[in-house]
């Protein structure tokens, strides 16, 4: 594993947190799936409507959990590649406090502000005049 200049204790702590969060998300994903499939289907129109709403809720939750898992997997890959803790926008080290708060983050505070303003500019450009 290559090292980015990030303190090894912070790196180890973030990796441990990422693995813990990943396990929690996988358990939640499985739990939501099992809860949904243990419910009875059928019934009258009202029961079927509730079932459809529950299925939509499950799909939205599963999508969000898959996205979060993808971000965590990407962070774990960056640790293995030795690029963890480097802002994708500025190529500077991400603040250790930020990494501890959001261990899957790809951006420093400055990088997040840059990306946000460029996305806002792109949206503004796309608006009809």
C-alpha positions in Angstrom: 0.0 0.0 0.0 1.3 3.4 -1.0 1.1 6.2 1.5 -0.2 9.8 0.7 1.5 11.6 3.6 -1.6 11.1 5.7 -0.9 10.2 9.4 -1.0 6.4 9.7 -3.2 6.5 12.8 -5.8 8.6 11.0 -5.6 6.3 8.0 -6.0 3.2 10.2 -8.9 4.8 12.1 -10.7 5.8 8.9 -10.2 2.3 7.4 -11.6 0.7 10.5 -14.6 3.1 10.5 -15.3 2.5 6.8 -15.3 -1.3 7.4 -17.6 -0.9 10.3 -20.0 1.4 8.4 -19.9 -1.0 5.4 -20.9 -3.9 7.7 -23.8 -1.9 9.2 -25.0 -0.9 5.7 -24.9 -4.5 4.5 -26.9 -5.6 7.5 -29.4 -2.9 7.0 -29.7 -3.8 3.3 -30.3 -7.4 4.1 -32.7 -6.6 6.9 -34.8 -4.3 4.7 -34.9 -7.0 2.0 -35.9 -9.7 4.4 -38.6 -7.5 6.1 -40.2 -6.8 2.7 -40.2 -10.4 1.5 -41.6 -11.7 4.8 -44.7 -9.6 4.4 -47.8 -11.2 3.1 -48.9 -10.2 -0.4 -52.4 -10.2 -1.8 -55.5 -9.0 0.0 -57.8 -6.3 -1.2 -57.0 -3.2 -3.2 -55.9 -1.2 -0.1 -53.6 -4.0 0.9 -52.1 -4.2 -2.6 -51.7 -0.4 -2.6 -49.8 -0.5 0.7 -47.7 -3.4 -0.7 -46.8 -1.3 -3.8 -45.9 1.7 -1.6 -43.7 -0.6 0.6 -42.0 -2.0 -2.5 -41.3 1.6 -3.8 -39.9 2.5 -0.3 -37.7 -0.6 -0.3 -36.4 0.2 -3.8 -35.6 3.8 -2.8 -33.9 2.7 0.4 -31.9 0.0 -1.4 -30.8 2.5 -4.1 -29.5 4.9 -1.4 -27.8 2.0 0.5 -26.1 0.8 -2.7 -24.8 4.3 -3.4 -23.4 4.6 0.1 -21.8 1.2 -0.2 -20.3 2.2 -3.5 -18.8 5.4 -1.9 -17.3 3.3 1.0 -15.9 0.7 -1.4 -14.3 3.5 -3.5 -12.8 4.9 -0.3 -11.4 1.5 0.7 -9.9 1.2 -2.8 -8.3 4.6 -2.5 -6.7 3.4 0.8 -5.3 0.4 -1.1 -4.1 2.5 -4.0 -2.5 5.0 -1.6 -4.7 7.9 -2.9 -7.0 8.1 0.2 -7.2 11.5 1.8 -6.3 13.4 -1.4 -8.9 15.8 -2.7 -10.1 14.9 -6.2 -10.6 18.6 -7.0 -7.5 20.3 -5.5 -5.0 17.3 -5.2 -4.3 18.6 -1.7 -4.7 16.5 1.5 -8.2 16.4 2.9 -8.5 17.8 6.4 -8.1 15.0 9.0 -11.2 16.3 10.9 -13.2 16.0 7.7 -11.9 12.5 7.1 -12.9 11.5 10.6 -16.4 13.0 10.2 -17.0 11.7 6.6 -14.4 8.9 6.0 -15.7 8.2 2.4 -15.3 11.8 1.3 -13.5 12.5 -1.9 -13.2 16.3 -1.4 -11.6 18.7 1.0 -13.8 21.6 2.2 -12.2 23.8 -0.5 -12.6 21.1 -3.1 -16.3 20.7 -2.2 -16.8 24.5 -2.5 -15.1 24.5 -5.9 -17.1 21.5 -7.2 -20.4 23.0 -5.9 -19.8 26.4 -7.5 -18.8 24.7 -10.9 -21.9 22.5 -10.7 -24.0 25.6 -10.0 -22.5 27.4 -12.9 -23.2 24.5 -15.2 -26.8 24.4 -14.1 -27.2 28.1 -14.5 -25.7 27.9 -18.1 -28.2 25.1 -18.9 -31.2 27.2 -18.0 -33.2 28.7 -20.9 -32.9 32.4 -21.3 
